[in-house]
Amino acid sequence: MDWSKFNVLELDITNYCQAKCPLCPREDVHDQNSQKVFDNTHMSVDHFKKVLDGIPPHIETLFFCGDYGDPMMHPKIGDIINLSVQKGLEVEISTNGALRKPEWYTKMGNEHGRKLHIIFAIDGINAQEHARYRMNVDFEKAWANFEAFSKTKAQTSWQFILFNYNFNSVPKVMSIANQMNVKLLMLINYRPWSENRITDPNKIQQIRQWQEMERQRWKK
């Protein structure tokens, strides 16, 4: 593989997370009663600096997502963002959004502008719908942070994972995203989750149409 063709590098900087999403790999570990060997840890800032020093020049963006943790759980996430931008890199973060306060998002967004992109994973238009999957995530806090960041100079995206129970909310979600002028990332869940998984071909076709509508909105 020619790694020089890639311009984005994904890093896991923490495996802490307050959420209990049923399809998350963290929950698989817990279900197997092996949490005693699941050591929670944060990457130290010193170690991160060493990582930065070793990043090849063709890398343009650092993506902080993590299969086992939310980047916003890292106590030094602000420092990590600052160091990355100072290095000349763009930063993209995926988060459940309910960590930290609106003031923090406003400050970081205005300070780094288009160099910073945060993707807020909010899978419902109200607390009840959101909590079906994003368990143990405070909807009101997530929405307040999302709204605050969307008003800054930075890039904001709304990730909305589709299940049978929130399928009918999509038209309203699209309208809200348009009003807020944020990108909407509609994802179909393909992991098995009883009756919540969307398998109806008609629904999947409709989702594809919605996704294309969203792509066209951002081409304008």
C-alpha positions in Angstrom: 0.0 0.0 0.0 1.3 3.5 -0.9 0.7 5.4 2.3 1.7 8.6 0.6 -1.7 8.6 -1.1 -3.4 9.3 2.3 -3.7 12.8 3.7 -5.7 12.0 6.9 -4.3 10.2 9.9 -6.7 8.8 12.6 -5.5 8.7 16.2 -6.9 7.3 19.4 -6.0 9.6 22.2 -8.2 8.1 24.9 -10.4 5.1 25.6 -12.5 6.9 28.2 -16.2 7.4 27.4 -19.3 8.2 29.4 -21.7 6.7 26.9 -23.2 3.2 26.9 -24.1 2.8 23.2 -25.2 -0.8 22.7 -23.4 -1.3 19.5 -20.1 0.2 20.6 -17.0 -2.2 20.9 -16.7 -1.0 24.5 -19.9 -2.6 25.4 -18.8 -5.9 23.8 -15.8 -5.9 26.1 -18.1 -5.3 29.1 -20.5 -8.0 28.0 -17.7 -10.5 28.1 -16.9 -9.6 31.7 -13.4 -8.6 30.7 -13.5 -4.9 31.9 -10.9 -5.7 34.5 -8.3 -6.0 31.6 -9.8 -3.0 29.8 -7.4 -0.4 31.2 -8.7 3.2 30.7 -6.0 5.5 29.7 -5.3 8.9 28.1 -2.3 9.5 25.7 0.0 11.8 27.4 0.7 15.2 25.8 4.4 14.4 25.8 3.7 11.2 23.8 1.4 13.1 21.5 4.2 15.6 20.8 6.4 12.7 19.8 3.7 11.4 17.5 3.4 14.9 15.9 7.2 15.0 15.3 6.9 11.7 13.4 3.9 12.6 11.1 5.0 12.5 7.5 4.7 15.8 5.5 1.9 14.6 3.2 -0.6 14.3 6.1 -2.9 17.3 6.2 -5.5 16.3 8.8 -5.6 14.5 12.1 -8.9 12.7 12.8 -9.6 12.0 16.5 -12.5 9.5 16.8 -11.5 6.3 18.6 -13.3 3.0 18.6 -13.1 2.8 22.4 -13.3 6.4 23.6 -14.6 9.9 23.1 -11.8 12.4 22.3 -13.5 15.0 24.4 -12.9 12.9 27.5 -9.2 13.6 27.2 -8.4 16.2 29.9 -5.9 17.9 27.6 -7.9 17.9 24.4 -7.5 21.6 24.1 -3.7 21.4 24.2 -3.8 18.6 21.7 -5.9 20.6 19.3 -3.6 23.7 19.7 -0.4 21.7 19.2 -1.9 20.1 16.0 -2.9 23.4 14.5 0.4 25.0 15.4 2.0 22.1 13.4 0.0 23.2 10.4 -2.5 20.4 10.6 -6.3 20.5 10.4 -8.1 18.7 13.2 -11.3 16.7 12.8 -13.1 15.3 15.9 -16.0 13.0 16.3 -17.8 13.2 19.6 -21.2 12.5 21.3 -21.2 16.2 22.1 -22.3 16.0 25.7 -18.9 16.6 27.2 -17.5 20.1 28.2 -19.6 23.3 28.0 -20.8 25.6 25.2 -18.3 28.2 26.2 -15.4 25.8 25.5 -16.8 25.0 22.0 -17.3 28.7 21.3 -13.7 29.6 22.3 -12.1 26.7 20.3 -14.2 27.3 17.3 -13.5 31.0 17.0 -9.8 30.5 17.8 -9.1 27.9 15.2 -11.8 28.6 12.6 -11.7 26.4 9.5 -8.7 24.5 10.9 -11.1 22.7 13.3 -14.0 20.5 12.3 -16.2 18.8 15.0 -18.7 16.1 14.1 -21.5 15.8 16.7 -23.1 12.3 16.9 -26.7 13.1 17.8 -29.2 10.5 16.7 -32.5 12.0 17.6 -34.5 15.2 17.6 -35.4 15.0 21.3 -34.0 13.4 24.4 -36.2 10.3 24.2 -35.4 9.4 20.7 -31.7 10.2 21.1 -31.4 8.0 24.2 -32.5 4.9 22.4 -29.0 4.5 21.1 -26.8 7.2 22.8 -27.4 5.8 26.2 -26.0 7.8 29.2 -25.5 10.8 26.9 -27.3 14.1 28.0 -29.2 15.3 24.9 -29.7 18.8 26.2 -25.9 19.2 26.9 -25.0 17.7 23.5 -27.4 20.0 21.7 -26.3 23.1 23.5 -22.6 22.4 22.6 -23.6 21.5 19.0 -25.5 24.7 18.7 -22.8 26.9 20.2 -20.1 25.4 18.0 -22.2 25.8 14.9 -22.2 29.6 15.4 -18.4 29.8 15.3 -16.0 30.2 12.4 -15.2 26.5 12.5 -16.6 23.6 10.5 -19.6 21.8 12.1 -21.2 18.5 11.1 -24.2 16.6 12.4 -23.9 12.8 12.3 -27.2 11.1 12.4 -27.3 7.3 12.5 -30.5 5.9 11.1 -32.6 3.2 12.8 -36.2 2.2 12.3 -37.3 4.3 15.3 -35.8 7.6 14.1 -36.3 7.1 10.3 -39.4 9.4 10.2 -37.5 12.2 11.9 -35.2 12.7 9.0 -37.2 15.4 7.1 -37.2 17.5 10.3 -33.5 16.8 10.9 -32.7 17.9 7.3 -34.7 21.1 7.8 -32.9 21.9 11.1 -29.5 21.2 9.6 -30.3 23.5 6.7 -31.4 26.3 9.1 -28.2 25.9 11.2 -26.1 25.7 8.0 -24.3 22.5 9.2 -23.4 19.5 7.2 -25.6 16.5 7.8 -24.0 13.0 7.7 -26.8 10.4 7.5 -25.5 6.9 8.2 -27.3 3.6 7.9 -26.6 1.2 10.8 -25.5 -2.2 9.4 -24.7 -3.8 12.7 -27.3 -6.3 14.0 -29.6 -4.7 16.6 -32.9 -6.6 16.6 -35.8 -4.7 15.1 -34.0 -1.4 15.2 -31.8 -2.1 12.2 -33.2 -0.8 8.9 -33.5 -3.7 6.3 -36.5 -2.5 4.3 -35.2 -1.8 0.7 -37.8 1.0 0.3 -36.4 2.7 3.4 -32.9 2.3 2.3 -33.7 3.7 -1.1 -35.3 6.7 0.5 -32.2 7.2 2.7 -30.1 7.2 -0.4 -32.3 9.9 -1.9 -32.0 12.0 1.3 -28.2 11.6 1.2 -28.0 12.8 -2.3 -30.2 15.8 -1.5 -27.8 16.7 1.3 -24.8 16.3 -1.1 -26.4 18.6 -3.6 -27.2 21.2 -0.8 -23.4 21.5 -0.1 -22.5 21.8 -3.8 -24.4 25.0 -4.0 
